Amino acid sequence: MGGERKDAGKPARTVIKRFDFASKGTHRYAIEVQQASNGNPVLELKQLVRRKDGGTFEASVNVWSEDFDTFFKTLGDVYRFMKAEDIKTPADHVTPKAGARGRGGQEGRGGHGGREANRAASG
């Protein structure tokens, strides 16, 4: 049970298209448009995380086709909210250089605190 996956033994999904992008720092991301063995499309959002020991692991989230409309609407709502509230990386934030080890690729996780931290820092 420990390391077993629920989908073990199922046919692998087919990757239709992969979109890779790197952050300005140490993070790597990908969005894959996939097709499940039953023909159902799925988006897989991935983050490649570097561990302190130099190894990596991949964190991912699946969004299935029946949720695409709601997912993209919500993503648009989040984007508009962040623009309207001017939620962005603080001007004094130091972006780790690619290849930096720091905290194992976890820089920024919980580090900004969102809008409240930005407001506290500005005055």
Secondary structure, 3 states (H helix, E strand, C coil): CCCCCCCCCCCCCEEEEEEEEECCCCCEEEEEEEECCCCCEEEEEEEEEECCCCCEEEEEEEEEHHHHHHHHHHHHHHHHHHHHCCCCCCCCCCCCCCCCCCCCCCCCCCCCCHHHHHHHHHC
